Amino acid sequence: MLPPPASADLNPLTQGRWFQRLPIEFAQALLSLGRLRTLQAGEALFLREGAPCGLYGLVSGAMRFSGHGGGSESAREAVLTVLTPPEWFGEIGLFDDAPRTHNAHAAETTTLWHIPQAALRDWLHEHPTHWRELGLLMANKLRLALVSMEAQMLLPPSQRLAQRLLVLAQGTQPIATQGGFRRHISVTQDDLARMLGISRQTTNQILQAMKDQGLIALQRGELEILDIDALRALSK
């Protein structure tokens, strides 16, 4: 394991499977080229149609990704996902330099490790073999997106919600410790309902049933996974 820069404790970020499997040269570059950035709850990191600004890694807190139907901010909102450490994001813009496709806001006080677009592109120009690692990061997210699309079309709400909780708990970067999943998930019932396209009432009913079965514990703006194996069984 590479040590983080002396000025920053990046241990949570470096515990994910993707980072731990990186060639040491690329891992060191990500640590040396980056800088810390802190957002307060509700603060925007970037908005749809904004220019790509680099790669981000979540050190603490949570990021909420969303979009809006129509041209107004008051239009109906769609929540794609909520990411927590040790997730990385922003790699798509490194490949195509296209504008951001969605909004990213801090769901709570959040610390990020930011590698600026130009600095990382320049480094990759000198070390082109490491584009593959970013491709693997993107491919893993694409696989999860396809599974989610299939579930949206075929599964009943209870299974879809169980699957989404598993995705939020395991993420695209399973943790090297804690059994490979996040026990505490920072997400509201409203956001879960928007992710799945179901009503908040239905979401609440399913979550209460999971609570009664001992699968989860509910708190304001957060839930705790108590029985990950039972949750996996419910998702199938």
Salt bridges, closest charged atoms under 4 A:
GLU25 OE2 - HIS127 NE2 3.58
GLU25 OE1 - HIS130 NE2 2.91
GLU73 OE1 - HIS68 ND1 3.74
GLU77 OE2 - ARG64 NH1 2.89
GLU77 OE1 - ARG194 NE 3.75
GLU87 OE2 - ARG182 NH2 3.40
GLU91 OE1 - LYS141 NZ 3.09
ASP97 OD2 - ARG121 NH1 3.00
GLU133 OE1 - HIS130 ND1 3.24
GLU133 OE2 - ARG132 NH1 3.98
ASP190 OD1 - ARG200 NE 2.78
ASP191 OD2 - ARG64 NE 2.75
ASP191 OD1 - ARG194 NH1 3.58
GLU222 OE2 - HIS184 ND1 3.24
GLU224 OE2 - HIS184 NE2 3.97
ASP229 OD1 - ARG232 NH1 3.00
